[in-house]
């Protein structure tokens, strides 16, 4: 079992890279909006929606880690200034590592103007209905970038299987190949 966490700010290309990585490996993509989009129609962006999102994700992680599947790709917006996000990421890693899985971290970064442009992409809007109000989504993207640190500091991540990619000028397919080659997926 291989667990690949692709993280970075909103609209950096996590899901799109995940889709491309899924095409060139045997790993399956479980992007963070899969649970969000399922629950928002019933609960909105409420405390209950986030509680259920966390519960469903944990159940899926535990089932995947115990399964015979080759691996899982998960996407996440990690606020490095929030201890709760560090705790969550370490908890997820623990689920997989307890079952003997190899954990890989891929951090994506891109210029804000590129992320604002990607926020409107047809691929993103197809898979994330809650982002279809592009004005509101762009406002949230900018607000979050101001309020939280969404990329790590140099040397902050101390794990061995870690790769940081500035994908401002790279296609998702190029990034997926870089990840596959670096980690021999």
C-alpha positions, 0 to 999 in steps of 0.5 A: 500500500502506498499513500500519497498526500498531495497538498497545497493551497486552493486551486493549485492543481491538487485534484488535477495532478491527482487525476493525472497521477491516477492515470500513470500509476495503479493508485486511486484518487480520493480528492478532498471534495469527494466527501464535501460535495456529497454532504453540502447539499444536505448540511451546507458548510456546517459543523455537521457537514465537517464532522461527517466529512472527517468521519467518512474520510477516516472510514475510507482511509482505514478501509483502504489501508487494510485493503489489498489495493495498491494505493491511495492518493488524497488531496488536502489544503494544509494550513501550516499555522494551525496545529489541528491541521498538523494533528489531522495529517499525522493521524491520517499518516498513522492510519496507513503506517500502522498497516505498513503502508509507505507514505509520500508527501507532495507539496504543490505551490503556484503563483496566486494569479495562476491559482485564480485562473485555475479556479475557473477551469472546466475540470475543477468546476466539473468535479467541484460543484461548490466552486461553481460560484466562481466569484465567491470561490475566488474570494474564499481563495484569496481570504484563505491565502491571507489568513493562513500559511498554505505552503510549508517553510523550507525544511519544515517537513522532515519526512523522507518521502517528500517532494515540493513542486512549483507547478505555476508553469507545469502541466498536471501531466508533467507534475504527475510524471515527476511524482511517479519517477521521484517515488518510483510509483 
